[in-house]
């Protein structure tokens, strides 16, 4: 199988991320990326577009984390958050 253009020039390590994607039924989707055993997540939402005649999902994500009894206003490393 030919290498996808998206992966050209990349090297890969071991698989440690799980990705879950849910279609909303209208060309929109939401998803979550999580690392094995860690509280950090990347939550994203996007839409399907046509690029060069092919359907492509484009998304924008933000950092998120599960509450594990951390002090309010900190992330999983204990850093104080602005905002």
C-alpha positions in Angstrom: 0.0 0.0 0.0 1.3 3.5 -0.9 2.2 5.8 2.0 -0.5 8.4 2.6 0.6 11.9 1.8 -0.3 13.0 5.4 2.4 10.6 6.8 5.3 11.5 4.5 8.4 12.4 6.3 7.2 11.1 9.7 8.8 8.5 11.9 6.6 6.5 14.2 7.1 5.3 17.8 5.0 2.9 19.8 1.2 3.3 19.8 0.1 5.0 23.0 -2.9 7.1 21.9 -6.5 6.1 21.6 -8.7 8.2 19.2 -12.5 8.1 19.3 -14.5 9.9 16.7 -18.3 10.3 16.6 -20.2 11.5 13.5 -23.0 13.9 14.2 -24.9 12.8 11.0 -24.6 16.2 9.3 -20.9 16.2 8.1 -19.8 17.3 11.6 -17.9 15.2 14.0 -16.4 15.3 17.5 -13.6 13.3 19.0 -11.2 12.6 21.8 -7.6 11.6 21.9 -6.2 10.1 25.1 -2.8 8.7 26.1 -2.6 5.3 27.9 -2.9 5.8 31.6 -2.8 9.6 31.6 -5.4 12.2 32.5 -4.7 14.5 29.6 -7.0 14.6 26.5 -7.3 16.5 23.3 -11.0 17.2 22.6 -11.8 18.2 19.0 -14.6 19.0 16.7 -14.6 19.3 13.0 -16.3 18.9 9.6 -15.9 17.0 6.4 -14.8 19.0 3.4 -13.8 18.2 -0.1 -10.2 18.8 -0.9 -8.7 17.9 -4.4 -11.8 15.8 -5.0 -11.5 13.8 -1.8 -13.5 13.9 1.4 -11.3 15.1 4.3 -12.1 15.6 7.9 -10.7 18.9 9.3 -10.8 19.5 13.0 -9.5 21.9 15.7 -8.8 20.6 19.2 -8.1 21.9 22.7 -6.3 20.4 25.7 -8.6 18.8 28.3 -8.0 16.6 31.3 -10.0 14.5 33.7 -10.4 15.7 37.3 -8.3 13.5 39.5 -8.6 15.5 42.7 -6.3 18.2 41.4 -6.4 21.7 42.9 -8.8 23.9 41.0 -7.0 26.0 38.4 -4.2 23.5 37.8 -3.5 20.9 35.1 -2.2 17.3 35.5 1.4 18.6 36.1 0.3 20.9 38.8 0.9 24.1 36.7 -1.3 27.0 37.5 -3.6 27.9 34.6 -4.2 31.4 33.3 -7.8 32.2 32.7 
